[in-house]
Amino acid sequence: MDEFMQAAIDEARHGLEEGGVPIGSVLVYQGRIIGRGHNQRHQRDSVVLHAEMDALENAGRQPASVYKECVLYTTLSPCPMCSGAILLYGIPHLVIGENRSFMGAETTFARVGSSSKSLTATNAAN
């Protein structure tokens, strides 16, 4: 398995151990993780702390040039809010671990020229 998707899965496990929803995400720039996050809606009683938003927050403030070279890995297809943030920051590549139980706003990425790849078919074979 890809090391970055594994890191996102590890984040999801961390969230589950805290009593939350097991969704994780990592933001990768030039082959290294600059932000990690997991869904914290239950733990922090937050309406916006989805895994992707948490990873972006934990990456800290970055120049636009950094975001434009990033890949965001997430264990579940991102919702419209998270998809909007990904597009707003100009993150060009998204790797999705699973999109069968929840299909987020993935089609939006293709319309604006960003790439998204779901690993669901690959994971189903294993």
Sequence and secondary structure as in RCSB ss.txt:
>XXXX:A:sequence
MDEFMQAAIDEARHGLEEGGVPIGSVLVYQGRIIGRGHNQRHQRDSVVLHAEMDALENAGRQPASVYKECVLYTT
LSPCPMCSGAILLYGIPHLVIGENRSFMGAETTFARVGSSSKSLTATNAAN
>XXXX:A:secstr
  HHHHHHHHHHHHHHHTTS   EEEEEETTEEEEEEE  TTTTT SS  HHHHHHHHH S  HHHHTTEEEEES
S   HHHHHHHHHTT  EEEES  SS   SHHHHHHTT EEEE HHHHHH 
